[in-house]
Amino acid sequence: MDEGARSITDRATKDAQERSTNLRIAITWLVTRALALASIALTPRLLDDIDIYRGWLPYLRWAQYPLADEKWQYPPGAGPVLLAPSWLPINYSVAFAVLCVLLDAAILGILLITHARAPGRSRSGLWLWAMAGVVVGPIMFTRFDIVPAFFAVGFVILAGRPVLAGASAALGFVVKVWPAFLLIALPRAHWRRGTVAFVATTALVLLVIASRFDGIWSFLANQRARGLQVESTGALPYELFALARGPMRSGLEYGAYQVLMPGAELVGTAVFVAGLITMGVIAWWRFSGRLDAVPVGDVALTLVLVSVVTSRVYSPQYNVWIVAVAAAALLSPRSMMRRVSMLVATASVLTQVIYPWFPYDLMDGNPPVVAVQGLRIVALVAATVVALHSILTTPATTAAILDRRLEPLGDAHSEEVWTSYQASPSRSE
């Protein structure tokens, strides 16, 4: 067999293996989603938030936000998102789950297409998202966090095209605030265009929503008033205290159980400020060139982890954000987030033990449940620490810190993000 024929045969074999692997990934996605959807039927408690959304529909249909309900804590874009399932001629809960599954499938499709177009590709992210149905669990389809997660994945994928990346982050921001943090992950050469696109898209979307809805800023007061949620990182010391002293004092406020004990407000504020400072440090690293050699997806995942671990609220559905961004980050052949993703997956699985099965046992100081909560928080904190360490101590990053002469190489490297593979500086928008 001559060289040309051998090359064609090798290519055909490689394509067949690629199709076979993609088929296994798709089957895994189908099986895990079927399990997740089936478990919703077995656990009606998972539908509690959808029932709340359904209760808001009369307001939303009249182009108003539910101003009097303290549970309304979402940016303006959440209104149209929650209203959309009611347009389908089926039960609202079913319609809501169907739309979530479609977005979930869209994320997998985007990851598969990007992987197929990328040289030196890694399948770790594909497998992570395929398994998300059991890693994150059925809460993927009973909360609307899959929507901002979709746009966050789009941001990472499009990071080499800053205008599109900024617009994607903006669409996520108007639904849930956290995607705005992703702008810090943009390479220095792209940051200005990405930020302009973010601001312009946000302004345009809010203008459209404001022309249709009243009270679009009503969520701000309820969001600011939230306290330290019992499932958050900062609440762990109170739960450990409850092991020795009995049930901790807590109460249902703003739609979540919060710690109502001395110092809780101070702890929540301190943790939140620590998060802002850490994000500020990451921003300084990025804009000073220290992270030029780090893939955008890795920086984005680190930012999301910092935002969650230092939040006064660590609701179970937040794992949807983390796992989605981790899946996109892992597509880069240079990603350093594999250990981080394993820790994130561990925290996500442990979360399913706490909610929906034992939320009250956590507040009562039940030893096994508090132990699971402790492991869950330790896994999340460890993932954040490892991510921070990874983005600052890569060989290229360390060299850039020690020798600023390497700085001109940074922007070319940063293009690789994911993206890494798709765009070079000359092709950027």
GUGU-57802 format. One record per residue (C-alpha): residue in one letter; y, x, z. Coordinates in pm, whole numbers. Example, Ala and Ser with C-alpha at 12.3 -4.5 7.8 and 13.67 -1.06 7.14 Angstrom:
(rec A (-450 1230 780))
(rec S (-106 1367 714))
//
This chain:
(rec M (0 0 0))
(rec D (333 147 -103))
(rec E (631 175 129))
(rec G (807 -132 -10))
(rec A (505 -358 28))
(rec R (445 -229 383))
(rec S (805 -301 471))
(rec I (776 -659 341))
(rec T (452 -709 533))
(rec D (603 -571 854))
(rec R (906 -796 813))
(rec A (688 -1102 756))
(rec T (481 -1019 1065))
(rec K (795 -975 1272))
(rec D (937 -1307 1150))
(rec A (611 -1483 1232))
(rec Q (614 -1336 1583))
(rec E (976 -1443 1623))
(rec R (897 -1800 1521))
(rec S (596 -1807 1751))
(rec T (803 -1690 2048))
(rec N (1080 -1937 1976))
(rec L (821 -2214 1957))
(rec R (687 -2117 2301))
(rec I (1040 -2116 2439))
(rec A (1105 -2462 2293))
(rec I (779 -2596 2435))
(rec T (866 -2449 2776))
(rec W (1205 -2620 2758))
(rec L (1041 -2954 2672))
(rec V (785 -2930 2953))
(rec T (1034 -2829 3222))
(rec R (1279 -3101 3117))
(rec A (1004 -3361 3121))
(rec L (916 -3253 3476))
(rec A (1281 -3265 3581))
(rec L (1335 -3613 3437))
(rec A (1010 -3741 3588))
(rec S (1113 -3613 3931))
(rec I (1433 -3818 3913))
(rec A (1222 -4133 3899))
(rec L (1031 -4013 4206))
(rec T (1347 -3925 4400))
(rec P (1603 -4207 4377))
(rec R (1839 -4016 4608))
(rec L (1920 -3791 4312))
(rec L (2101 -4086 4153))
(rec D (2353 -4119 4437))
(rec D (2633 -3946 4246))
(rec I (2565 -4141 3928))
(rec D (2605 -4457 4135))
(rec I (2944 -4323 4246))
(rec Y (3041 -4253 3884))
(rec R (2935 -4607 3791))
(rec G (3161 -4742 4065))
(rec W (3457 -4565 3906))
(rec L (3401 -4720 3564))
(rec P (3626 -5026 3621))
(rec Y (3917 -4791 3695))
(rec L (3843 -4561 3403))
(rec R (3807 -4851 3160))
(rec W (4154 -4959 3263))
(rec A (4279 -4606 3191))
(rec Q (4325 -4520 3558))
(rec Y (4170 -4272 3795))
(rec P (4025 -4397 4127))
(rec L (4323 -4284 4332))
(rec A (4215 -4450 4656))
(rec D (3869 -4292 4662))
(rec E (3861 -3960 4849))
(rec K (3552 -3862 4650))
(rec W (3761 -3834 4333))
(rec Q (3819 -3458 4321))
(rec Y (3786 -3374 3954))
(rec P (4035 -3255 3690))
(rec P (4160 -3507 3431))
(rec G (3895 -3422 3171))
(rec A (3622 -3555 3399))
(rec G (3743 -3911 3340))
(rec P (3649 -3931 2969))
(rec V (3324 -3742 3042))
(rec L (3216 -3998 3303))
(rec L (3327 -4286 3084))
(rec A (3132 -4168 2778))
(rec P (2782 -4282 2891))
(rec S (2911 -4638 2934))
(rec W (2973 -4652 2560))
(rec L (2599 -4644 2493))
(rec P (2419 -4982 2488))
(rec I (2175 -4880 2762))
(rec N (2168 -4849 3141))
(rec Y (2444 -4615 3263))
(rec S (2206 -4387 3457))
(rec V (1978 -4350 3156))
(rec A (2273 -4292 2923))
(rec F (2416 -4030 3158))
(rec A (2086 -3841 3167))
(rec V (2049 -3865 2788))
(rec L (2391 -3710 2728))
(rec C (2313 -3432 2977))
(rec V (1983 -3359 2802))
(rec L (2161 -3341 2466))
(rec L (2409 -3086 2601))
(rec D (2122 -2896 2762))
(rec A (1943 -2885 2426))
(rec A (2268 -2774 2260))
(rec I (2291 -2479 2499))
(rec L (1936 -2375 2411))
(rec G (2015 -2411 2042))
(rec I (2326 -2194 2073))
(rec L (2131 -1928 2260))
(rec L (1850 -1929 2002))
(rec I (2090 -1904 1707))
(rec T (2287 -1624 1867))
(rec H (1969 -1438 1955))
(rec A (1846 -1465 1596))
(rec R (2171 -1314 1465))
(rec A (2193 -1032 1716))
(rec P (2049 -682 1676))
(rec G (1868 -528 1971))
(rec R (1831 -874 2116))
(rec S (1680 -967 2451))
(rec R (1488 -1289 2513))
(rec S (1541 -1289 2890))
(rec G (1827 -1535 2865))
(rec L (1629 -1769 2641))
(rec W (1341 -1782 2887))
(rec L (1577 -1829 3181))
(rec W (1739 -2133 3026))
(rec A (1405 -2269 2905))
(rec M (1286 -2259 3267))
(rec A (1608 -2407 3408))
(rec G (1448 -2750 3436))
(rec V (1235 -2623 3725))
(rec V (1462 -2339 3841))
(rec V (1770 -2560 3887))
(rec G (1577 -2885 3894))
(rec P (1657 -3247 3806))
(rec I (2011 -3228 3940))
(rec M (2097 -3087 3595))
(rec F (2080 -3446 3467))
(rec T (2233 -3637 3759))
(rec R (2565 -3448 3778))
(rec F (2806 -3365 3498))
(rec D (2814 -2989 3561))
(rec I (2620 -2930 3240))
(rec V (2946 -3010 3056))
(rec P (3157 -2718 3186))
(rec A (2843 -2501 3174))
(rec F (2818 -2572 2800))
(rec F (3175 -2455 2745))
(rec A (3121 -2149 2967))
(rec V (2825 -2048 2751))
(rec G (3046 -2100 2447))
(rec F (3306 -1869 2603))
(rec V (3055 -1588 2649))
(rec I (2910 -1634 2301))
(rec L (3253 -1637 2138))
(rec A (3412 -1359 2344))
(rec G (3451 -1145 2031))
(rec R (3671 -1421 1887))
(rec P (3933 -1466 2158))
(rec V (4103 -1776 2017))
(rec L (3778 -1971 2015))
(rec A (3671 -1826 2350))
(rec G (4000 -1924 2513))
(rec A (3975 -2276 2371))
(rec S (3618 -2310 2501))
(rec A (3723 -2199 2850))
(rec A (4009 -2451 2840))
(rec L (3777 -2740 2756))
(rec G (3560 -2643 3052))
(rec F (3866 -2608 3274))
(rec V (3991 -2961 3215))
(rec V (3651 -3097 3323))
(rec K (3595 -2864 3619))
(rec V (3839 -2592 3719))
(rec W (3609 -2290 3748))
(rec P (3581 -2195 3374))
(rec A (3943 -2078 3393))
(rec F (3823 -1776 3593))
(rec L (3630 -1659 3286))
(rec L (3953 -1549 3115))
(rec I (3945 -1240 3338))
(rec A (3624 -1138 3157))
(rec L (3795 -1106 2818))
(rec P (3842 -748 2693))
(rec R (4196 -616 2725))
(rec A (4245 -619 2347))
(rec H (4163 -989 2335))
(rec W (4317 -1114 2657))
(rec R (4657 -1215 2522))
(rec R (4522 -1418 2229))
(rec G (4251 -1572 2445))
(rec T (4502 -1673 2711))
(rec V (4744 -1823 2459))
(rec A (4457 -2026 2312))
(rec F (4354 -2134 2661))
(rec V (4704 -2251 2755))
(rec A (4762 -2425 2420))
(rec T (4427 -2605 2429))
(rec T (4473 -2709 2792))
(rec A (4822 -2844 2722))
(rec L (4705 -3036 2416))
(rec V (4405 -3194 2592))
(rec L (4607 -3287 2900))
(rec L (4878 -3437 2679))
(rec V (4620 -3655 2505))
(rec I (4463 -3762 2835))
(rec A (4803 -3830 2995))
(rec S (4890 -4057 2704))
(rec R (4584 -4267 2785))
(rec F (4529 -4239 3162))
(rec D (4751 -4281 3468))
(rec G (4733 -4055 3775))
(rec I (4579 -3750 3609))
(rec W (4682 -3524 3899))
(rec S (4541 -3750 4169))
(rec F (4246 -3520 4233))
(rec L (4459 -3239 4376))
(rec A (4518 -3385 4722))
(rec N (4150 -3462 4782))
(rec Q (4043 -3121 4651))
(rec R (4281 -2935 4884))
(rec A (4168 -3140 5183))
(rec R (3801 -3051 5157))
(rec G (3658 -2857 5450))
(rec L (3361 -2625 5501))
(rec Q (3055 -2790 5349))
(rec V (2733 -2753 5548))
(rec E (2552 -2599 5248))
(rec S (2812 -2329 5183))
(rec T (2796 -1961 5269))
(rec G (3055 -1989 5545))
(rec A (2859 -2263 5724))
(rec L (2549 -2048 5780))
(rec P (2668 -1907 6117))
(rec Y (2711 -2262 6247))
(rec E (2359 -2352 6136))
(rec L (2217 -2046 6308))
(rec F (2413 -2146 6619))
(rec A (2255 -2492 6597))
(rec L (1909 -2336 6627))
(rec A (1986 -2241 6986))
(rec R (2237 -2508 7090))
(rec G (2118 -2818 6908))
(rec P (2266 -3020 6619))
(rec M (2601 -2899 6497))
(rec R (2886 -3142 6476))
(rec S (2938 -3253 6117))
(rec G (3061 -3553 5927))
(rec L (3070 -3710 5583))
(rec E (3416 -3647 5443))
(rec Y (3532 -3638 5081))
(rec G (3181 -3713 4961))
(rec A (3007 -3421 5138))
(rec Y (2888 -3330 5485))
(rec Q (3131 -3085 5641))
(rec V (3125 -2872 5954))
(rec L (3346 -3029 6223))
(rec M (3333 -2752 6481))
(rec P (3596 -2511 6620))
(rec G (3697 -2243 6371))
(rec A (3540 -2412 6067))
(rec E (3873 -2453 5891))
(rec L (3963 -2090 5959))
(rec V (3624 -1968 5832))
(rec G (3657 -2176 5517))
(rec T (4006 -2042 5450))
(rec A (3901 -1681 5519))
(rec V (3605 -1704 5282))
(rec F (3823 -1862 5013))
(rec V (4090 -1591 5046))
(rec A (3819 -1324 5029))
(rec G (3711 -1476 4698))
(rec L (4063 -1467 4558))
(rec I (4103 -1103 4662))
(rec T (3770 -1010 4503))
(rec M (3864 -1182 4179))
(rec G (4196 -1001 4187))
(rec V (4012 -670 4220))
(rec I (3788 -758 3924))
(rec A (4096 -850 3722))
(rec W (4254 -516 3811))
(rec W (3936 -335 3708))
(rec R (3936 -523 3378))
(rec F (4302 -474 3291))
(rec S (4304 -109 3400))
(rec G (4019 -33 3161))
(rec R (3747 32 3420))
(rec L (3527 -244 3279))
(rec D (3577 -174 2910))
(rec A (3214 -67 2872))
(rec V (3075 -372 3054))
(rec P (2955 -672 2847))
(rec V (3174 -979 2880))
(rec G (2879 -1187 2993))
(rec D (2817 -956 3288))
(rec V (3180 -979 3402))
(rec A (3176 -1357 3352))
(rec L (2860 -1399 3561))
(rec T (3004 -1182 3836))
(rec L (3319 -1395 3845))
(rec V (3118 -1718 3867))
(rec L (2906 -1575 4149))
(rec V (3215 -1467 4343))
(rec S (3371 -1811 4298))
(rec V (3058 -1986 4430))
(rec V (2971 -1753 4718))
(rec T (3326 -1769 4854))
(rec S (3377 -2141 4801))
(rec R (3400 -2388 5088))
(rec V (3165 -2600 4880))
(rec Y (2828 -2483 4745))
(rec S (2687 -2805 4607))
(rec P (2336 -2780 4456))
(rec Q (2464 -2851 4105))
(rec Y (2670 -2532 4110))
(rec N (2350 -2350 4020))
(rec V (2377 -2509 3675))
(rec W (2691 -2300 3615))
(rec I (2537 -1977 3737))
(rec V (2210 -2007 3547))
(rec A (2385 -2108 3223))
(rec V (2625 -1813 3232))
(rec A (2339 -1580 3332))
(rec A (2134 -1697 3033))
(rec A (2423 -1620 2797))
(rec A (2489 -1283 2962))
(rec L (2127 -1175 2933))
(rec L (2138 -1203 2554))
(rec S (2330 -876 2541))
(rec P (2091 -580 2507))
(rec R (2322 -390 2742))
(rec S (2330 -654 3016))
(rec M (2278 -528 3371))
(rec M (2220 -873 3515))
(rec R (1840 -901 3511))
(rec R (1795 -838 3884))
(rec V (2094 -1061 3948))
(rec S (1933 -1340 3747))
(rec M (1612 -1314 3947))
(rec L (1811 -1351 4269))
(rec V (2003 -1644 4123))
(rec A (1678 -1812 4020))
(rec T (1546 -1763 4375))
(rec A (1857 -1921 4528))
(rec S (1834 -2212 4284))
(rec V (1469 -2286 4364))
(rec L (1537 -2271 4739))
(rec T (1829 -2509 4693))
(rec Q (1585 -2777 4577))
(rec V (1412 -2761 4915))
(rec I (1736 -2838 5099))
(rec Y (1850 -3107 4859))
(rec P (1732 -3374 4812))
(rec W (1456 -3336 5069))
(rec F (1602 -3204 5395))
(rec P (1984 -3222 5402))
(rec Y (1996 -3384 5747))
(rec D (1745 -3139 5896))
(rec L (1987 -2863 5806))
(rec M (2256 -3018 6023))
(rec D (2007 -3090 6302))
(rec G (1908 -2725 6327))
(rec N (1550 -2769 6209))
(rec P (1413 -2409 6217))
(rec P (1215 -2409 5887))
(rec V (1500 -2575 5699))
(rec V (1763 -2342 5845))
(rec A (1536 -2050 5749))
(rec V (1525 -2174 5388))
(rec Q (1902 -2214 5391))
(rec G (1938 -1860 5524))
(rec L (1718 -1721 5247))
(rec R (1912 -1924 4991))
(rec I (2246 -1786 5104))
(rec V (2109 -1431 5135))
(rec A (1982 -1452 4775))
(rec L (2321 -1575 4653))
(rec V (2515 -1309 4843))
(rec A (2273 -1039 4727))
(rec A (2313 -1152 4365))
(rec T (2691 -1129 4401))
(rec V (2683 -785 4561))
(rec V (2438 -649 4301))
(rec A (2652 -792 4021))
(rec L (2970 -634 4158))
(rec H (2792 -302 4205))
(rec S (2646 -316 3854))
(rec I (2968 -377 3666))
(rec L (3148 -94 3845))
(rec T (2878 171 3849))
(rec T (2745 180 3495))
(rec P (2746 536 3357))
(rec A (3015 449 3103))
(rec T (3229 275 3361))
(rec T (3200 559 3607))
(rec A (3293 808 3337))
(rec A (3597 600 3244))
(rec I (3712 605 3605))
(rec L (3673 980 3631))
(rec D (3809 1063 3289))
(rec R (4076 836 3144))
(rec R (4033 1012 2812))
(rec L (3739 779 2751))
(rec E (3965 475 2767))
(rec P (4016 441 2388))
(rec L (3640 389 2352))
(rec G (3645 89 2580))
(rec D (3764 -188 2354))
(rec A (3510 -103 2087))
(rec H (3235 -117 2346))
(rec S (3358 -438 2496))
(rec E (3335 -611 2162))
(rec E (2962 -598 2200))
(rec V (2950 -850 2464))
(rec W (2731 -1083 2338))
(rec T (2924 -1103 2114))
(rec S (2879 -758 2148))
(rec Y (2677 -801 1859))
(rec Q (2863 -1046 1657))
(rec A (3211 -919 1619))
(rec S (3388 -594 1579))
(rec P (3761 -550 1648))
(rec S (3831 -578 1279))
(rec R (3667 -919 1262))
(rec S (3834 -1068 1566))
(rec E (4061 -1361 1520))
//
